[in-house]
Amino acid sequence: MSAIPATSDATTATRADAILARLGGRQGSTASATDEMQNRFLTLLTTQLKNQDPLNPMDNAEVTSQLAQMSTVQGIENLNKMFQQFLDTNSVSELSALVGRGVLIEGERLELTQAGGVGGVELAQPADQVTVTLFDANGLPVRKLDLGALDAGTHNFVWDGRADDGQIAAPGTYRMVIEAKSNGDPVTAKALQLAQVTAVVRGPNGADLQLGSDGIYRLDEIKQVLS
């Protein structure tokens, strides 16, 4: 087992960019509540007009007043939609700076290219011993990395592509298994995989990120941005 030398975030980001360069939604629509209310209103108004007493018809002013109320409600709804679109547009504009960047998300996949591989680990509490074992597609261990002692939180690491026997491992997809301990007791740890932001999309609660074939992720699902 070999120790991993400390690397800066800038170095990791550079390596991540090189790896991503070598590597090859949610949609929905719901009827507007205002549209439904407007349709019901028009149906009700038409029914009232058809069944009104010929000797005592509805006053024109009353009909105009009801139409004006509906117009006001629809105007407020349209204004709210415009304001939300304005907020979403600003959010999308700000997040567009992330397009093309590498990020870490929860997952056990590590892609090894000729430029190396980048992965990460998330610790629930500090650990004095953290190791990463990399398995090939056949489930055989290829490399065991010693990350040393790490604080609680998210950390990234770079694999130079060498196996435990010193040979260069074949490019491809590897599986990460994280083991963390503190004073001999196990520490909860999650493996983090590298992904690339390919687009910013509007989600039901704001802007989300499209991470290529990995799918659409919320901002709170992004563990680290490699910058």
C-alpha positions in Angstrom: 0.0 0.0 0.0 1.4 3.4 -1.0 0.7 6.8 0.5 -0.7 9.5 -1.7 1.3 12.8 -1.6 -0.6 15.9 -0.7 -1.9 17.7 -3.8 -3.5 21.2 -4.1 -7.0 21.8 -5.3 -5.6 23.5 -8.3 -3.5 20.4 -9.2 -6.5 18.1 -8.7 -8.7 20.4 -10.9 -6.1 20.4 -13.6 -5.9 16.6 -13.5 -9.7 16.4 -13.5 -9.9 18.7 -16.6 -7.5 16.4 -18.4 -9.4 13.3 -17.4 -12.7 14.8 -18.5 -11.2 15.9 -21.8 -10.2 12.3 -22.5 -13.5 10.8 -21.6 -15.5 10.4 -24.5 -34.0 15.3 -16.9 -36.4 15.9 -15.6 -39.3 17.4 -17.4 -42.8 17.9 -16.5 -45.8 20.1 -17.1 -48.8 20.8 -15.0 -51.9 22.8 -15.8 -51.9 26.3 -14.3 -54.2 26.7 -11.4 -55.3 30.0 -12.8 -56.1 28.5 -16.2 -58.3 25.9 -14.5 -60.0 28.5 -12.4 -60.6 30.7 -15.5 -62.1 27.8 -17.3 -64.4 27.1 -14.4 -65.4 30.7 -14.2 -66.2 31.0 -17.9 -68.3 27.7 -17.7 -70.2 29.1 -14.7 -70.7 32.4 -16.3 -72.0 30.8 -19.5 -74.4 28.6 -17.5 -75.7 31.7 -15.6 -76.3 33.5 -18.9 -78.1 30.6 -20.4 -80.3 30.0 -17.4 -81.0 33.6 -16.4 -84.5 34.8 -16.0 -85.5 36.6 -19.2 -87.7 39.0 -17.2 -84.8 39.8 -14.9 -81.5 39.3 -16.8 -78.1 39.9 -15.3 -77.0 43.4 -15.2 -74.2 44.3 -17.7 -72.3 46.0 -14.9 -72.3 42.7 -12.9 -71.0 40.7 -15.8 -68.3 43.3 -16.4 -67.3 43.3 -12.7 -66.9 39.5 -12.7 -64.8 39.6 -15.8 -62.6 42.3 -14.3 -62.0 40.3 -11.2 -60.9 37.3 -13.3 -58.6 39.5 -15.3 -57.1 40.9 -12.1 -56.4 37.4 -10.7 -54.9 36.3 -14.0 -52.7 39.4 -14.1 -51.3 38.7 -10.7 -50.6 35.1 -11.7 -48.8 36.2 -14.8 -46.8 38.7 -12.7 -45.7 36.0 -10.3 -44.7 33.8 -13.2 -42.6 36.6 -14.7 -40.9 37.3 -11.4 -40.1 33.6 -10.9 -38.7 33.4 -14.4 -36.5 36.5 -13.6 -35.2 34.8 -10.5 -34.5 31.5 -12.3 -32.8 33.3 -15.2 -30.5 35.1 -12.8 -29.7 31.7 -11.0 -29.1 30.0 -14.3 -26.8 32.8 -15.5 -24.7 32.6 -12.3 -24.5 28.8 -12.4 -23.6 28.8 -16.1 -20.0 29.5 -15.0 -19.9 25.9 -13.7 -20.5 24.4 -17.2 -17.4 22.4 -18.2 -16.1 22.2 -14.6 -15.4 19.0 -12.7 -17.4 18.2 -9.6 -17.6 15.4 -7.1 -20.8 13.6 -6.4 -21.7 10.5 -4.3 -20.6 7.4 -6.2 -18.0 4.6 -6.3 -16.9 4.9 -9.9 -13.4 6.1 -10.8 -12.5 6.6 -14.5 -8.8 6.0 -15.2 -7.4 7.7 -18.3 -3.9 8.3 -19.5 -4.0 11.5 -17.5 -4.8 9.5 -14.3 -7.9 9.3 -12.2 -9.6 11.6 -9.6 -11.9 10.5 -6.8 -13.0 11.8 -3.4 -14.1 10.8 0.1 -16.6 12.3 2.5 -16.1 11.7 6.2 -18.7 12.0 8.9 -16.0 12.7 11.4 -12.2 13.0 11.6 -10.2 9.8 10.9 -6.6 9.0 11.6 -6.5 6.4 8.9 -8.2 6.5 5.5 -7.6 4.1 2.6 -9.1 3.7 -0.8 -9.0 0.3 -2.6 -9.6 0.3 -6.3 -11.1 -2.8 -8.0 -11.2 -3.5 -11.7 -14.2 -4.7 -13.8 -13.5 -8.3 -12.7 -13.7 -7.4 -9.0 -9.9 -7.8 -8.5 -8.1 -5.3 -6.3 -5.6 -3.3 -8.3 -4.4 -0.5 -6.0 -4.7 0.4 -2.4 -4.1 4.1 -1.6 -3.2 5.4 1.8 -4.7 8.9 2.3 -3.5 9.2 5.8 -5.3 11.2 8.5 -8.2 13.5 7.3 -10.6 15.9 8.9 -14.3 15.5 8.7 -15.8 16.7 5.4 -15.0 16.3 1.7 -11.6 15.5 0.3 -10.3 14.7 -3.2 -7.3 12.6 -4.3 -5.5 11.8 -7.5 -4.5 8.2 -8.7 -1.5 8.2 -11.0 -2.7 5.0 -12.6 -0.1 2.7 -11.2 -1.1 -0.7 -9.7 0.3 -2.0 -6.5 3.0 -4.0 -8.5 4.2 -0.8 -10.1 2.7 -1.5 -13.5 0.5 1.0 -15.3 -3.2 -0.1 -14.9 -5.4 -0.3 -18.0 -7.6 2.7 -18.6 -11.2 2.1 -17.8 -13.7 2.2 -15.0 -12.7 1.1 -11.5 -14.7 0.8 -8.2 -13.7 2.6 -5.1 -14.1 1.2 -1.6 -13.3 3.6 1.3 -12.2 2.4 4.7 -11.8 5.0 7.5 -10.9 4.5 11.2 -10.3 6.7 14.2 -8.4 5.0 17.1 -9.2 1.7 15.5 -13.0 2.3 15.4 -14.7 2.6 12.0 -15.7 6.0 10.7 -18.6 6.5 8.3 -17.2 7.3 4.9 -18.6 7.8 1.4 -16.9 7.4 -1.9 -17.2 10.4 -4.3 -16.8 10.2 -8.1 -15.8 12.7 -10.7 -18.5 14.2 -13.0 -18.6 17.1 -15.5 -21.2 19.9 -15.5 -22.6 19.9 -19.0 -25.6 22.2 -18.6 -27.7 24.2 -16.2 -31.4 23.4 -16.3 -34.5 24.8 -14.5 -35.8 22.4 -11.9 -39.1 22.5 -9.9 -37.3 24.4 -7.1 -34.8 26.4 -9.0 -31.8 25.7 -11.2 -30.2 22.2 -11.3 -27.1 20.9 -13.0 -26.9 18.3 -15.8 -23.9 16.1 -15.2 -23.6 14.4 -18.6 -24.9 10.8 -18.6 -24.9 10.9 -14.8 -28.2 12.8 -15.0 -29.5 15.9 -13.3 -28.4 16.8 -9.8 -29.5 19.4 -7.3 -27.0 21.9 -6.0 -27.0 20.3 -2.5 -26.0 17.0 -4.1 -22.7 18.5 -5.4 -20.1 17.6 -2.8 -17.2 19.6 -4.2 -16.4 21.8 -7.2 -12.9 21.3 -8.5 -11.5 24.8 -9.2 
